[in-house]
């Protein structure tokens, strides 16, 4: 019969190394998840700032267009009144 008794050091390393591998795997996964959350939060803040800036410029340009439109309309009314 074969004797299957393993030395204690072999059993120790056979259980310790996979356990350390699992700990490292979950720790690195957690670290990457935290990095992704921080990146997503930063990206959302940048997109919100960009959207606010875009809305400000759109509003400014629409006001500018309205001023130009009224100016053209007022100029046309003045020309029409001078022709009468």
C-alpha positions in Angstrom: 0.0 0.0 0.0 1.0 3.5 -0.7 1.5 5.9 2.2 -0.3 9.2 1.4 1.0 11.2 4.3 2.3 14.5 3.1 4.7 16.6 5.0 3.2 19.5 7.0 5.0 22.1 5.0 3.4 20.9 1.7 -0.1 21.1 3.2 0.7 24.5 4.6 1.8 25.9 1.2 -1.0 24.0 -0.6 -3.6 25.9 1.4 -1.8 29.2 1.9 -0.9 30.0 -1.7 -4.5 29.6 -3.1 -5.8 31.6 -0.1 -3.3 34.3 -0.8 -4.3 34.2 -4.5 -7.9 34.7 -3.7 -7.2 37.5 -1.3 -5.0 39.3 -3.9 -7.7 38.7 -6.6 -10.5 40.3 -4.5 -8.3 43.1 -3.2 -7.2 44.1 -6.7 -10.7 43.8 -8.0 -11.9 46.1 -5.1 -9.2 48.6 -5.9 -10.1 48.6 -9.6 -13.7 49.1 -8.7 -12.9 52.1 -6.5 -10.8 53.5 -9.3 -13.6 53.1 -11.8 -16.1 54.8 -9.4 -13.7 57.8 -9.0 -13.2 58.0 -12.7 -17.0 57.9 -13.3 -17.6 60.5 -10.7 -15.0 62.8 -12.2 -16.4 62.2 -15.7 -19.9 63.1 -14.6 -18.7 66.3 -13.0 -16.8 67.2 -16.1 -19.8 66.5 -18.3 -22.1 68.5 -16.0 -19.7 71.4 -16.2 -19.5 71.1 -20.0 -23.3 70.9 -20.3 -23.7 74.0 -18.1 -21.1 75.9 -20.2 -22.9 74.8 -23.4 -26.3 75.9 -22.0 -24.8 79.3 -21.1 -23.4 79.8 -24.6 -26.6 78.6 -26.3 -28.6 81.1 -24.2 -26.1 83.9 -25.0 -26.2 83.1 -28.7 -30.0 83.0 -28.7 -30.2 86.4 -26.9 -27.7 87.7 -29.5 -29.8 86.4 -32.4 -32.9 87.9 -30.9 -31.2 91.3 -30.5 -30.0 91.1 -34.1 -33.5 90.1 -35.3 -35.1 93.0 -33.5 -32.5 95.4 -34.8 -33.2 94.3 -38.4 -36.9 94.5 -37.7 -36.5 98.0 -36.2 -34.3 99.1 -39.1 -36.9 97.9 -41.6 -39.7 99.8 -39.7 -37.6 103.0 -39.6 -36.9 102.7 -43.4 -40.6 102.1 -44.0 -41.5 105.1 -42.0 -39.0 107.4 -43.8 -40.4 106.3 -47.2 -43.9 107.4 -46.3 
